[in-house]
Every structure is written in C-alpha cells, then in structure tokens.
Amino acid sequence: YRNVSFRSRHFLEAKVELEQYATPPRTAAEILYKIETKYGDIGGNIVGDFGCGPGMLSLGAALVGAESVIGFDIDDDALEIARENIEGVEMEDTVELFKADISKL
C-alpha cells in the first residue's frame, strides 16, 4: 500500500439531480481496505468506478494497488476535480477518467 498525504478537493456544490455525494477520503480508505483485505478484489486488478465524482474511490483503489482504474462520470466539473485529485498524488499513469453516461453503457 502506498502512504500518501494530500489535500483533496470535493464538490463545491453537489448537483442533486446527479445524486452527487461526497465520499470522505477516510471513508473511501476504510471501504477499499476492507474490500482488499477480505476479498482481494483490488490489488493487481482493473477496477471500474462508475459515477466517480471527485475520484476518492478511484484514487483509493489505485493507492491500494489496483493495476489500473477507470473512472466514469457524466459531469465535467466532477471529472475536473477528480483529475486535480489524481494529479495531486501523481497517479495519472494508473487512473484514467472518461466522460460517460453509465446508464447508456
């Protein structure tokens, strides 16, 4: 696991119509740690984050050891924040972001 400290950005104004909810970094870390330690479903795997928002779960999956993470969101503002968060810990080689309406995938 990679130990990182950074100041993450979240939604300034969540868009209710897109059901945007901020996942605090600590909560994301606890969820992903449990998934990895109990099931081994992250390390070395390709992880999809559908509705990635500001990227907390995408970033966390990368830090836990995912081979690659693909984040999808329909909101340009959310993707911009996610990119800034990912760049903040230099994980651009592991996390890719795409604008997509996942209800149409």
Protein Blocks (a to p, Z undefined) as FASTA:
>chain_A
ZZddddddddfbdcfklopacddfklmmmmmmmmmmmnopmgopacddehklnolmmmmm
mmnopabdcdddfbfklmmmmmmmmmmnopmlmpccddddfklZZ
